[in-house]
Amino acid sequence: MSTISSVPFTGTEEQKQKLLSVIAEWKDKPGALMPIMQKAQEIYGYLPVEVQTIISDETGIPLEKIYGVSTFYAMFSLNPKGKFRVSVCLGTACYVKGSQSIYDKISETLKISEGQCTSDGVFSLDSCRCVGACGLAPVMLVNDDVYGRITADDVPKILAKYQA
């Protein structure tokens, strides 16, 4: 479940013009909503209500429908991602080896939960179901850096590397 972001929307006029261009290109084509939303997320990095409202206003598609699509598909995010995207595998192999306690420690340390971003925009937190590194379970990722065979006690040290 997504919550309202604590990071204020900082879209630029340049981003808005790019989005308006995408909408103009797609809006009269059947099935245009998904490609428009995908491009919007590429432009802004996420789909805040401000962006969904622009899409609604320009296409005539009700905001409720756009919100429904954005919350149904896992590829869309209503919250910005941090400079460092922290993800914890909660797939079977990682879960049975303690990844939930790692996830909980990160959430407690950063004071954010699933899909949220710290107010300074440095970290965001997500869970995932498998990263294909079951032999290293439990696994945590920070952007493209993989940390395997870790415990909750390792979390502060790992996060500190990115706070410097």
N, C-alpha and C positions, 0 to 999 in steps of 0.2 A: 504494500500500500504506500502510495506516495504522499508526502506531506508538502505543505507550502515551504518554499525555500527561504532560508534566513539570509541568503545572498541577494541583494537588490538587482533587479534587471538593469543591465547596462548596454542594451542594444544601441548600435550607432546608426546614423542616417545612411551610411554606406551599406550596412547589412540590410536595412529596410529596403533600399533600392534594389539590391540583389534579389531579395525575396519577391518584391513586386514584379521584377522581370521574370522570375521563375513562374509565378502565378499567371502572368499574362501569356506565357508560352504554353502552359498546361491547362488552364481553367476550362476551356471548351472541349477538351478531350474526355472521352469516357474513361472512368477509373482514375481520374486525375488526382484525387485526394492523397493517395499514398505517395506518389512521386513528389508532390508538392511538400508534404510533411517530411519526407526523407531529405529533400534539398534544404528545407528550412532548418532541420536539425544539423545538417552539415554547415550551414551558414552561422548559426548561433551556438551550436554545441549542445543544445537542448531545446525543448518546446514549452517555454513558459506561457502563461495565459495571454500575455501581451502579443506573442507571436501567433498563437492560435486565433486570437481576435482579428489580427490582420488577415489571416487566411480566410476566416469566416466572412469578414467584411468584403473582401475582394472576390470571393467565389460564390457567395450567397449560400454556402453550406452552413447549417446551424452550428453554433459553437458547441452545443451538446454533443453533436455527432463527431466533431473533431476531437473533443475531449475523450469521448468513448473510444475512438480509434487509438488515441495516444496512450490511453491507460490499458488497452487490451493487448497491444503488441509490445513485447519486451524490448524491442529495438529502440523504442522511443523513451526519452527521459524527460520528466517535468522539472527536474532540478539540474543545475549546472554540475559539471564534473570538476573536481579539483585539479590543480596542477599535478598532483600525485593521486592517481586512481588506485585505491586499495581494494583488493578483491580477495575473498576467502572462499576456497572451495568447500562446499558443503555436500559434495557427492558422497556416495556410500563409503568408499575407502578412506577418504579424509575425515568424514564424520565419525566413523567408528574409532579413529585414532585421535579424536579430540579437537577437531576444527571448530566446533561450536564455541568452546571456551576461548579459542583464539579470536574468533569473531566478536564475542562478548567483551573481551579485553580491549580490542581496538575501539569498539563502540563506546565503551566506558572512558577510555583514554582521550578520544577525540570529541566526545560528547555529541555524537551524531549516530543516526541509525540508517538502516537500509535506504540507499538511493539519495542520501543527503550529502551536503558539502559543508565543510567548516565555514564559519562566517568570514574568515580571511581568504577563502578560496584555495587554500593549500591542499587539503585532503578531501576526497570523497570516498564513500564506503559502499560496496556492493558485495553480494554473495553470488556464487556461481555454482553450477552443478558438477562440472568436471573440466579440468584443464589438461587432461591426458598425462598427468604425472603421478599416477596412483602409487608408483614405487617410491615416491618421495613424501607420501602422505604423513601428516597433513600439510597442505600447501597454501601459501599466502602469496599474492602478487602485489607489487607496487609498480604500476605501469607495466613495463616488460620484464622487470626483475622478478625472478621466481625464488621463493624461500621455502625450502622443504625440510621435513623432519623437525619442525619447530614446536614450541610449546607457548602457552600464554605468557610465560615469563620472558620469552624472547621479544615480545611485541614492543615494549618501550625502547629497547636498543635499536630495533629495526626502524621504527618511526623516527627516532632521533637522527638517523643518517639523512633523512629527507628534510628535517626541520632546520638543519644547519645552513 
